[in-house]
């Protein structure tokens, strides 16, 4: 049975590499890959990279198959504007994006509007203040400076995850100057958990959301909406992609 998406609905999927490793289910994922996928993965030098790529590509194929009715291996991809992946199969208008941080992977799906997702694991950074000075807007930097050291780390990862989800939604990646994208609470065009206007190098309207999905991880989603439908509620659904574990093994 295919999953259906309505307008202004966003589905978020999560999984993890450890789930499949602990259940000896990596081979299950390999059956979802095409010969081209496997060739690309085999060219990666490090085994951990090959594992992550196997899980991420199989995860994406399995999730998209639930909405298209296609077999995972039947799904074809092409590069869209700025190189952002798209479904190449005719007749499908799904928008999607994928992110991973270490062991955790997430995928976001919506019907017809560009969307981006990012996961970041909070970790100690020695040069945190220099990064904020370089990558954040002036108003963000002022807010950062006013916080305690402990809260500064949280502030950095909250804003960093939001910024990454935005540039992934646009597909522009590193061509976007992050200091021109502001999520300051004091900025009148902020989009910190509300809708707002993109700044300077990113034009149009967007909506962003942020969740602390664990003590160590932040997840952010950004939806681009040039029609600026401010009064239309966005509906979210959340799913977990799990390995097929035999009942005897699960017990």
Helices and strands as residue ranges (DSSP letters): E 9-16, H 17-22, H 26-30, H 35-42, H 47-68, G 72-74, E 77-79, G 81-83, E 85-87, E 95-101, E 104-110, E 115-121, H 128-135, H 138-145, H 149-170, G 173-175, G 178-180, E 195-197, E 205-211, E 217-224, E 235-240, H 247-250
